[in-house]
Amino acid sequence: MARERQKQILGVILVIIGLLFLFVSNHILLGWEDVWPLFPLLGGAFFLKLYSVRKESELLFVGTAFLLIGVFFILFTFHILDWTDMGALWPTFPLIGGISFLAVFATRAHPTSPLIVGIAAVFFALVGYLYTGSVISKRAADPFVRLWPLILVVAGIVVYLRAKQEHVEPGPGGGHFGGTPGGRASENASGTPRKADDAES
């Protein structure tokens, strides 16, 4: 029953997307310059769907980031925001990265690295908004503006170290962003799974 329901939902989505692209390709109401953010948005939805099946944190991170980026750009292409506002709204990009890391943190059993990187990115974004909104001076914001790439450096180091530490296959919610290793069966020295009696002894 659930599978049939999923197929029905997929069918409705395909019809909507098909009609939308039909209108766009025939220049009815909308053009490609209006709907191109749907591609990262739909890509994000696809990765989140994969995450719901595989429970890999990388899929959650990419899916959340793509989805939010798509929504952000739709605000411009649908003229809710003006492209001239981008100079003041650039902190949205580190904010999206921070939210994506925090989404990973929210689904993990023992995560610390996604939380640290996520908070750092969100904090930098808030400082950026204060700067672009003229709430704080350029002098106060300058260290953050110059050093923000360190967030990417720290994120890369965290992912690399976690990947290096994972010698067993990740369990549910596993991935390179931290957490407890997944459940491979215990193995003896010969590489074969231990029996229950051996484990008890």
C-alpha positions as semicolon CSV with decimal commas, in nm:
position;residue;x (nm);y (nm);z (nm)
1;M;0,000;0,000;0,000
2;A;0,280;0,241;0,090
3;R;0,460;0,159;-0,236
4;E;0,145;0,231;-0,437
5;R;0,107;0,561;-0,254
6;Q;0,465;0,655;-0,338
7;K;0,407;0,574;-0,705
8;Q;0,096;0,792;-0,707
9;I;0,287;1,083;-0,554
10;L;0,570;1,034;-0,805
11;G;0,318;1,035;-1,090
12;V;0,164;1,362;-0,971
13;I;0,508;1,522;-0,935
14;L;0,608;1,415;-1,287
15;V;0,285;1,559;-1,430
16;I;0,343;1,892;-1,253
17;I;0,707;1,912;-1,365
18;G;0,613;1,813;-1,719
19;L;0,343;2,081;-1,742
20;L;0,577;2,340;-1,595
21;F;0,851;2,263;-1,846
22;L;0,591;2,258;-2,125
23;F;0,487;2,611;-2,033
24;V;0,849;2,723;-2,010
25;S;0,958;2,572;-2,341
26;N;0,662;2,743;-2,514
27;H;0,721;3,074;-2,333
28;I;0,387;3,064;-2,153
29;L;0,393;3,271;-1,832
30;L;0,746;3,161;-1,740
31;G;1,087;3,131;-1,902
32;W;1,398;2,930;-1,820
33;E;1,541;3,235;-1,649
34;D;1,256;3,204;-1,396
35;V;1,261;2,832;-1,321
36;W;1,628;2,727;-1,335
37;P;1,654;2,724;-0,951
38;L;1,419;2,426;-0,962
39;F;1,713;2,211;-1,071
40;P;1,915;2,247;-0,747
41;L;1,586;2,234;-0,553
42;L;1,481;1,907;-0,715
43;G;1,836;1,777;-0,682
44;G;1,820;1,850;-0,310
45;A;1,488;1,669;-0,281
46;F;1,641;1,370;-0,463
47;F;1,938;1,352;-0,224
48;L;1,707;1,381;0,077
49;K;1,501;1,094;-0,061
50;L;1,819;0,887;-0,093
51;Y;1,908;0,980;0,264
52;S;1,572;0,849;0,386
53;V;1,672;0,509;0,246
54;R;2,049;0,492;0,302
55;K;2,079;0,709;0,616
56;E;2,416;0,846;0,503
57;S;2,495;1,186;0,651
58;E;2,664;1,313;0,334
59;L;2,335;1,274;0,146
60;L;2,155;1,474;0,414
61;F;2,414;1,752;0,397
62;V;2,411;1,781;0,017
63;G;2,033;1,747;-0,002
64;T;1,971;2,018;0,257
65;A;2,223;2,255;0,097
66;F;2,089;2,209;-0,259
67;L;1,729;2,246;-0,144
68;L;1,796;2,570;0,044
69;I;2,006;2,712;-0,241
70;G;1,723;2,640;-0,484
71;V;1,469;2,813;-0,259
72;F;1,703;3,110;-0,214
73;F;1,751;3,165;-0,588
74;I;1,379;3,120;-0,659
75;L;1,320;3,430;-0,447
76;F;1,527;3,620;-0,704
77;T;1,394;3,467;-1,024
78;F;1,033;3,517;-0,907
79;H;1,121;3,881;-0,826
80;I;1,051;3,855;-0,454
81;L;1,408;3,976;-0,409
82;D;1,612;4,180;-0,653
83;W;1,950;4,067;-0,783
84;T;2,094;4,397;-0,663
85;D;2,024;4,274;-0,309
86;M;2,280;3,996;-0,348
87;G;2,554;4,226;-0,223
88;A;2,378;4,241;0,112
89;L;2,252;3,881;0,117
90;W;2,576;3,692;0,045
91;P;2,591;3,571;0,411
92;T;2,302;3,344;0,317
93;F;2,550;3,100;0,160
94;P;2,754;3,029;0,476
95;L;2,422;3,024;0,663
96;I;2,298;2,748;0,431
97;G;2,620;2,555;0,491
98;G;2,580;2,596;0,866
99;I;2,219;2,481;0,860
100;S;2,322;2,176;0,656
101;F;2,585;2,080;0,913
102;L;2,335;2,132;1,196
103;A;2,086;1,908;1,012
104;V;2,352;1,635;1,015
105;F;2,412;1,700;1,385
106;A;2,041;1,668;1,462
107;T;2,029;1,310;1,328
108;R;2,349;1,172;1,485
109;A;2,400;0,978;1,807
110;H;2,738;1,125;1,911
111;P;2,813;1,412;1,676
112;T;3,039;1,697;1,777
113;S;3,218;1,800;1,459
114;P;2,904;1,889;1,257
115;L;2,781;2,095;1,552
116;I;3,107;2,290;1,582
117;V;3,136;2,363;1,210
118;G;2,765;2,442;1,183
119;I;2,771;2,691;1,469
120;A;3,085;2,855;1,329
121;A;2,924;2,896;0,985
122;V;2,599;3,033;1,129
123;F;2,792;3,274;1,353
124;F;2,992;3,400;1,056
125;A;2,671;3,445;0,855
126;L;2,515;3,649;1,136
127;V;2,825;3,870;1,150
128;G;2,798;3,910;0,773
129;Y;2,435;4,019;0,798
130;L;2,524;4,270;1,069
131;Y;2,800;4,406;0,847
132;T;2,595;4,431;0,527
133;G;2,313;4,587;0,728
134;S;2,554;4,852;0,863
135;V;2,489;4,741;1,221
136;I;2,860;4,690;1,285
137;S;3,155;4,870;1,131
138;K;3,383;4,739;0,860
139;R;3,669;4,738;1,108
140;A;3,480;4,506;1,345
141;A;3,373;4,272;1,066
142;D;3,704;4,270;0,879
143;P;3,865;3,975;1,070
144;F;3,562;3,757;0,998
145;V;3,549;3,861;0,632
146;R;3,918;3,780;0,584
147;L;3,923;3,454;0,782
148;W;3,594;3,292;0,681
149;P;3,768;3,035;0,452
150;L;3,896;2,872;0,771
151;I;3,546;2,732;0,812
152;L;3,596;2,533;0,491
153;V;3,943;2,425;0,604
154;V;3,809;2,300;0,938
155;A;3,518;2,123;0,767
156;G;3,758;1,949;0,527
157;I;3,987;1,838;0,810
158;V;3,691;1,704;1,008
159;V;3,559;1,504;0,712
160;Y;3,907;1,368;0,632
161;L;3,981;1,259;0,989
162;R;3,641;1,098;1,032
163;A;3,681;0,908;0,705
164;K;4,024;0,789;0,814
165;Q;3,892;0,666;1,148
166;E;3,607;0,467;1,000
167;H;3,748;0,118;0,954
168;V;3,407;-0,046;0,970
169;E;3,099;0,012;0,765
170;P;2,877;0,295;0,900
171;G;2,545;0,198;1,048
172;P;2,219;0,393;1,018
173;G;2,298;0,762;0,999
174;G;2,660;0,681;0,924
175;G;2,898;0,872;0,708
176;H;3,204;1,088;0,724
177;F;3,060;1,350;0,955
178;G;3,107;1,149;1,270
179;G;2,906;0,915;1,488
180;T;2,938;0,559;1,598
181;P;3,046;0,294;1,348
182;G;2,777;0,072;1,212
183;G;2,705;-0,284;1,272
184;R;2,933;-0,521;1,100
185;A;2,926;-0,861;1,254
186;S;3,211;-0,930;1,492
187;E;3,491;-1,113;1,323
188;N;3,757;-1,343;1,454
189;A;4,119;-1,338;1,349
190;S;4,048;-1,541;1,035
191;G;3,799;-1,281;0,913
192;T;3,489;-1,500;0,950
193;P;3,191;-1,388;1,160
194;R;3,191;-1,515;1,516
195;K;2,914;-1,738;1,626
196;A;2,692;-1,639;1,914
197;D;2,844;-1,909;2,137
198;D;3,196;-1,783;2,067
199;A;3,095;-1,428;2,150
200;E;2,943;-1,536;2,483
201;S;3,253;-1,733;2,579
